[in-house]
Amino acid sequence: MIPRDAERHLLHLGFLAARWGRFEVARSIFSALVLSHPDRGAPYVGLLIAHLARGHLPEALACADDGLRASGDEVRTDLHALRGVVLAAAGRHAESVAALQRAGAHPLAQAFAVRGDVMERSF
């Protein structure tokens, strides 16, 4: 079990690694955090973003689904919003709209939802 303070630092390092294009490093960090704290959503978000940045849409979608399952009753609007983004990138617009609606007022959902339609974005 990774202590909360160390987890926060590792999350930051994972996001930096993903930003710098160090996918394998980011994936390793986020995967270790998922194993250590499978009930927390942030590692799934990091892993999803790393996969999305590489164009690995099925893996990104699996991260969203795993994170939502692991969160149990906790409302994870961030994971619903990111799931909607991944589905939009995959051309699955009806499913994307549904996921974005589940995200509610999350800023990412608001950025991608327009009158019930997903805005066309280039990924």
Secondary structure per residue as TSV (DSSP state, phi and psi in degrees):
chain	resnum	aa	ss	phi	psi
A	1	M	-	360.0	125.0
A	2	I	-	-86.9	128.7
A	3	P	-	-60.3	152.3
A	4	R	H	-56.3	-43.5
A	5	D	H	-64.6	-42.5
A	6	A	H	-66.4	-36.7
A	7	E	H	-60.6	-43.5
A	8	R	H	-60.7	-42.2
A	9	H	H	-66.7	-41.0
A	10	L	H	-65.6	-39.4
A	11	L	H	-58.7	-45.6
A	12	H	H	-60.1	-45.7
A	13	L	H	-62.5	-39.6
A	14	G	H	-62.8	-43.0
A	15	F	H	-67.0	-37.4
A	16	L	H	-63.9	-43.7
A	17	A	H	-60.8	-42.8
A	18	A	H	-63.4	-42.0
A	19	R	H	-63.8	-36.4
A	20	W	T	-85.0	6.0
A	21	G	T	80.1	13.5
A	22	R	-	-92.6	69.2
A	23	F	H	-57.6	-46.9
A	24	E	H	-63.3	-37.5
A	25	V	H	-66.0	-47.3
A	26	A	H	-60.4	-45.3
A	27	R	H	-60.9	-41.7
A	28	S	H	-63.7	-44.6
A	29	I	H	-63.3	-51.5
A	30	F	H	-66.3	-36.8
A	31	S	H	-64.0	-40.9
A	32	A	H	-63.7	-39.6
A	33	L	H	-66.9	-37.1
A	34	V	H	-63.5	-42.3
A	35	L	H	-65.1	-38.1
A	36	S	H	-74.4	-37.8
A	37	H	-	-136.5	71.6
A	38	P	T	-65.3	-13.4
A	39	D	T	-91.3	-2.6
A	40	R	-	-100.0	139.8
A	41	G	S	-81.0	-28.9
A	42	A	H	-57.5	-43.0
A	43	P	H	-62.5	-33.9
A	44	Y	H	-67.2	-38.5
A	45	V	H	-61.0	-47.5
A	46	G	H	-60.2	-46.1
A	47	L	H	-64.4	-40.9
A	48	L	H	-60.8	-47.3
A	49	I	H	-63.6	-39.7
A	50	A	H	-62.3	-43.6
A	51	H	H	-67.4	-41.0
A	52	L	H	-62.4	-40.9
A	53	A	H	-62.7	-29.3
A	54	R	T	-89.5	-2.7
A	55	G	T	80.3	15.4
A	56	H	-	-88.1	75.4
A	57	L	H	-65.3	-44.2
A	58	P	H	-60.6	-38.7
A	59	E	H	-68.7	-39.5
A	60	A	H	-63.4	-42.5
A	61	L	H	-64.0	-40.8
A	62	A	H	-61.9	-37.9
A	63	C	H	-62.7	-43.8
A	64	A	H	-62.2	-46.8
A	65	D	H	-64.2	-43.2
A	66	D	H	-62.7	-43.2
A	67	G	H	-63.6	-40.2
A	68	L	H	-66.9	-41.0
A	69	R	H	-63.6	-43.8
A	70	A	H	-68.6	-26.8
A	71	S	T	-74.7	-14.2
A	72	G	T	61.0	-124.0
A	73	D	T	-82.7	-9.6
A	74	E	S	-67.2	133.4
A	75	V	-	-79.7	119.6
A	76	R	-	-115.8	78.7
A	77	T	H	-63.5	-29.3
A	78	D	H	-64.2	-42.9
A	79	L	H	-69.6	-37.6
A	80	H	H	-62.8	-42.9
A	81	A	H	-64.0	-45.9
A	82	L	H	-66.4	-35.3
A	83	R	H	-60.6	-41.6
A	84	G	H	-62.6	-39.6
A	85	V	H	-63.9	-45.3
A	86	V	H	-62.5	-45.0
A	87	L	H	-62.3	-38.1
A	88	A	H	-63.9	-42.5
A	89	A	H	-63.3	-29.6
A	90	A	T	-85.0	-0.3
A	91	G	T	79.8	14.5
A	92	R	-	-99.6	70.2
A	93	H	H	-66.0	-40.6
A	94	A	H	-63.1	-43.0
A	95	E	H	-67.2	-35.5
A	96	S	H	-62.8	-45.4
A	97	V	H	-60.3	-43.0
A	98	A	H	-62.1	-43.6
A	99	A	H	-64.9	-41.9
A	100	L	H	-66.2	-34.3
A	101	Q	H	-67.5	-37.0
A	102	R	H	-65.7	-26.5
A	103	A	H	-74.5	-16.7
A	104	G	T	62.4	-124.4
A	105	A	T	-88.1	10.7
A	106	H	-	-57.0	134.3
A	107	P	H	-55.3	-37.2
A	108	L	H	-66.0	-40.7
A	109	A	H	-63.5	-40.6
A	110	Q	H	-65.5	-34.4
A	111	A	H	-69.1	-28.5
A	112	F	H	-102.8	-11.9
A	113	A	E	-102.0	128.5
A	114	V	E	-137.5	114.5
A	115	R	T	46.6	40.1
A	116	G	T	81.6	-2.3
A	117	D	E	-111.8	149.4
A	118	V	E	-84.6	129.7
A	119	M	-	-64.6	144.0
A	120	E	-	-72.5	122.3
A	121	R	-	-127.7	151.0
A	122	S	-	-100.1	132.0
A	123	F	-	-111.1	360.0
